[in-house]
């Protein structure tokens, strides 16, 4: 009798696990919102990764400082860029995940601050990044 009761209980437990697994696997996937990353990088340069704080790595008369949101899905964006940039190269619009600005190189350090608020499906988040442009005196840091 104990053996039969044990078999029935094991069978019921297996049925519950199978039903739960089936229910969980057939549930709709979570929204894409929440896994985004945001960073910057500077060209010309030798640093090709995107990070929250980026810096120039070679001397140049003008730098392209790019900020970008990486994620999946459709978003709307609100960009705020401050610092001594001279013009927008590309993006920086409500439909663009990237914003690139032109920054003069020179003999003085400078910083470009970017803040972006992105929204999707009624959710929004704000991220910030800083590009640090070190001054070069010839081919050496000042």
PyMOL commands that set and color helices and strands:
alter all, ss='L'
color gray80, all
select helices_A, chain A and resi 2-26
alter helices_A, ss='H'
color red, helices_A
select strands_A, chain A and resi 37-43+53-55+62-70+76-82+85-91+98-104+110-120+123-133+136-137+140-141
alter strands_A, ss='S'
color yellow, strands_A
deselect
rebuild
show_as cartoon
